[in-house]
Amino acid sequence: MSAGNGHGLMPMIGMPCARDKSQRYYGLPIFIQNTTYLNAVTNAGGVPVIIPLQLSEEMLRVIYDTLDGVFLPGGEDLDPALYGEEHHEFLGPIDGERDRTEMLLARWALADGKPVLAICRGMQILNVASGGSLFQDIRAQRDGSEKHDYFPPAFERVRISHDIEIQPESRLGRIFGPQATVNSMHHQAVKSLGQQCQPVAWAPDGVVEAVEISDHPYALGVQWHPEELATHQQDAGSQHLFADFVAQCRQRRADLALAHNGAVYSAA
C-alpha cells in the first residue's frame, strides 16, 4: 500500500496479548486481549498488531521492527524479582512470559525513541523497565493510601473513582488540562521512579497516576483506564490521549518513509 492513498500512513501499533487461564476452550492454552483496547486504538486511526507471548527474543524483535509504536495494556501484577524484591503476601497472579515480552518491548522502544502509550500495568512496566520499583500492594505498603482497587465485577470499569492533579506543562497536561476525573482498577503503584521517569499526575493521596519519560519523543504511562472512558463514555480527554499517541506513531511512520525514500533517491 502506498502513502498516496492514505493507508500507508496508518501506523502499526504493537499490543501484547494476555493469557486466558480459564481453560474454557476445551482446556486449550489461549491468548486473549480486551477489545476495548483495540477499539480505542482503531478509533484513533491506528492498526493494532497483537503480539503473542511465547516468542523468542529474535522473533519478537522481527515484529517489533515493523511497528510504529508500542501499546502496553493492563493486566496481572509484575514479578517483583524484576525490581529486586521478594514476593509480598498480597501479590496477585503473575505471568513470567508476559513480563519478559513487555519488558523487552518497553526497553527497545525507550532505546529507539519509538512512541509508547502504557496503561495501568503498562505504566508499571514502563517504570520498572526504566529502573524503578513498585508497591506490590498499596494499602499494605503505603501509609495513608486511599482505595484504588475498584475491580469488576463489584464495580463497573467506567466508574469514576477520584480526581487527579496533572502537571500543566506536561504532555498529559496539554491533553487533559490541570485536572481530570478517572476510573481506578489497580492495587499496585509506582514506588521509586526509574531513570528519566517523571511523575506528571497524582491521586489525592499522592499515588503517582501518570509518568512521562524525559529525553524521549513520546513515552507516556497512565495508571487509570482511559480506553474504557474513551470507548464507552465518549470522554473527550481520553479520546484525545489515544489520538495524540496514534498521531505520534503516524508521524514516525511518515518520517521513516521520507528518510527511506531520500536514501533511495541518493543511491540512485
N, C-alpha and C positions, 0 to 999 in steps of 0.2 A: 504494500500500500504506500502511496506517496503522500507527502505532506500537502500536496496541492489540493487533494480532496478533503482535507481536514482530518481524516482518520489517522494519518501518520503522526499527528501531534497528540493523539490520545495516549497519555502516559501509562506505562505498565507499572503497577504498584504491587510489590510482593507482600503477601499476608500469610504468615504461618498458620497452619491449622491447629486444632486441638484434638484430643483423643477421646472418643466415646467409650466410657468404661462401663456402660450399662449392659453390654452383651445382648442387647435386644435384637440384633441382626443375626440370629442363629448362633450366637456366641462368637461371631467373626470379629477380628480386630478392625475397627472403623475409625477413620479420621473425619472430623466434622469442623464446621465453623458457623458462627452466628450470622444469619443472613442480614441482620441489621447492620453489621459492619460493611458487608458487601454493598448494601443499598446506599449507605452513606457515601461510600467511595464512588459508586457508579452515578449517583445523583449529582455528584460534583464534577463528573466528566472523566473519572479515572477508570482504568481497566484492572480489576483485581486479579492477581495471579496467586492462586492458593499453593502454598509450599508444604509438602509432606515433611514428616519429622525424622524419617529413618535414613535419610540420605547421608552418604559420606561427605566429608568436608569438600572434597573435589567436586562432587556432583552438585552440592549446594552452591558452590562458587559459580558453576556454569549458569544456574538460574539467576543468581544474584547479579551477574554481569549483564544480563539482559534487562534489568529493572531500572526504572527512572526514579523510584522511591521505595521506601520500606515502611510498612504499617505494622506496628506491634500491638496486638489486641490484648484484651483482658483474659483472665483465666486463673489457673492454680497459683499457689504460693511458689516462690522461688526457693530452691535448696539453699539454706544458709551457708553451706560449705563454699558457695560462690563468693561469699564475702568473709570467710574465715571464722564462722561461728558454728556452735553445736545446735542441734535441733531443740527448740523450745517446746514445752509440753502442749502449747496451743497452736503449734504449726499445723497448717492444713495439708491436704494432699499435694504432692509434688510430682513432676514428670521430668526425669533427667534428660530424655531425648529432646523435649521441647525447650528446656533450659539451654541445652547445648546449641540447638538450632538458632534460637533467638539471640543468644549472646554472640554467636558468630556474625549474624546479620547486623546486629547493632554495632559491633566493633568495626566491621568492614565499612558500614555506612558512615560512621564517625570519622574513620581514617580517610575516606574518599570524598567527603563533603556531599554525599548523596542525601536528599531530603528524608527525614524521619518524622512520622507522627506516631506517638505512643500513648496508649490508653490504659489506665489502671495498672494492671500487672506490667503492661508495656512500659509505662513510665518508670516502674521499679527496675525493669531490665535495663533501661537507658541509664539509670543512676548507677546500678551495680557494674554495668559494662564500663562506666567511666571511673570506677574505683570506689564507689560509695557503698553504704550498707543500709539495712532496713530494720525497723522494728518488726519483729516476727508476729507480734500481736500488740496492737496499740494500747488496748486497755490494760494489759498485764505489764507492759514495759514502759509506758509513757504516762507519767503522773499528770493529772488534770485533763486528760483527753475526754472528749465527748463521744457519743455513739456515732460511728461511721459505717457500721456493718448492717445496712438496711437491705438484707439479701431477700430475693424472692425464694419461695412463694409467699412468705409472710408480708412482704412489701412489694408494691409494683416497681418495676425497673425505672419508670419515669417519675417516681415520687421525688419531689423536691425536698431535700433534707436540710440544707443550710446555705448560707451566703458564703461567698469568698471575696477576699480583698485581692486585687490584682495590681501589680506594679504598672502604672500608666505608660511608662516609656518602653515596656517590653513589647514583643510582637503580639503576645496574648492580649496585652492591654490595648493595643491598637485594634484588635478584633472585637473584644468584649467591652472595652472601657474599664474604669477602675473597680467595678463590682459586677458580680454575677450570682445567680442562684443555680445550684447544681443538685443532681442526684448523688447518691453515695452508696457504693457496694464494695467496701474493702475493709479488711481488718489488719492489713499491713500498711506501712508507710515509710517514707524516707527518714532515715536516722542521720547518718553522716552523708554529706554530699560528695559526689565524685568530682574529679578534676574537671574544671571548666563547666560544671553543672551548677547553674544559677537558679535559686528559687525565685519564682515570679508571681506566685499566688499562694494564699494561706486561708485555712478554715478559721473560724472564730477561736478555736482552741490552740491555734498556732501550727497545726499539722500542715506540712507542705502539700499544696494542691496542684502545683504545676512547676515544671522546670524547663529551662532552655539551656542549650549548650553554647557557650560563648565561643567565638572564633570558628563557628560552623555556619554555613549558609542557611540551614534550616533543620534544626533538631529540637523538637518540642514535645513534651510529655505532660499529660493532664491525668489527675487521679480519679476524676469522675468519668461518667459515660456519656459524652456528647453525641455519640451515634444514636442513642435512644431518643434524646431530646430533638436531634435534627430530623430524624425519620418519623417519629411518632407524635411529636409535639410541634413540629414545624418551627422550632426555636431558631430565630434569625442568627443569633451569635454562634450557635453550634453549626448551623449550615455554613456560615461564613468561615468557620475554622476548617471544615473539610474543603471548601472551595479554595481557601488560601493554600492549603497543603497541595492539592491537586495542581493548582496554578504553578507552584514552585517546581513540581515534578515535570509539568509540561514545559516550563522554561528550560529546565535542564536538558530535556529531550531535544528541544529546538536548538539549544546552544551546541550540543554534541553533534547534531546533524549538520549544522553550519560549519563546525570545525572540520568534520569529516569531508564535507564537500569541498572546503577550501584546500584540504590536503590533497584530495583527488585532482583538483584543478592545478595545484602546484606541481604535482608529479607529472601531469600531462604536459 
